């Protein structure tokens, strides 16, 4: 019984450590969209914008942009 209890406590500690590391990484990582908005560079935003239609090829056409 002692061995099983020790194994369960070790597993709980390992899971708690992994979850803490993942949560810490999620809270400290800055997404790239925030970095682009903070840089206030129009060229950086335009470079990250898609140049083609993102709709699937199922007969739906992309809207036409004027200009």
C-alpha positions in Angstrom: 0.0 0.0 0.0 2.9 2.4 0.7 4.3 1.8 -2.8 1.0 2.7 -4.5 0.6 5.8 -2.4 4.2 6.9 -3.2 3.6 6.4 -6.9 0.3 8.3 -6.9 1.9 11.2 -5.0 4.9 11.3 -7.4 2.5 11.2 -10.4 0.5 14.1 -8.8 3.6 16.1 -8.2 4.8 15.5 -11.8 1.4 16.5 -13.3 1.3 19.6 -11.1 4.8 20.6 -12.2 4.0 20.1 -15.9 0.7 22.0 -15.6 2.5 24.9 -13.8 5.1 25.1 -16.5 2.5 25.1 -19.3 0.5 27.8 -17.5 3.6 29.9 -16.9 4.5 29.6 -20.6 1.0 30.7 -21.7 1.0 33.7 -19.4 4.5 35.0 -20.3 4.4 34.5 -24.0 3.5 37.5 -26.1 1.5 36.7 -29.3 2.8 37.9 -32.6 -0.4 40.0 -33.2 0.2 42.1 -30.2 3.8 42.6 -31.2 2.7 43.7 -34.7 0.2 46.1 -33.2 2.7 47.5 -30.8 5.3 48.2 -33.5 2.9 50.5 -35.4 4.7 49.7 -38.6 2.3 49.6 -41.6 4.7 47.5 -43.6 4.9 44.8 -40.9 1.1 44.5 -40.8 0.9 44.4 -44.6 3.6 41.7 -44.8 1.6 39.5 -42.4 -1.7 40.0 -44.3 -2.7 37.2 -46.7 -2.4 38.0 -50.4 -5.0 35.6 -51.6 -8.5 34.5 -50.7 -8.7 32.2 -47.7 -12.0 30.7 -48.7 -12.1 27.0 -49.6 -12.3 26.1 -53.3 -15.9 24.8 -53.2 -17.5 27.2 -55.8 -17.5 30.3 -53.5 -15.7 33.2 -55.1 -13.7 35.8 -53.2 -15.2 39.3 -52.9 -13.8 41.8 -55.3 -11.8 44.6 -53.8 -12.3 48.0 -55.4 -9.1 50.0 -55.9 
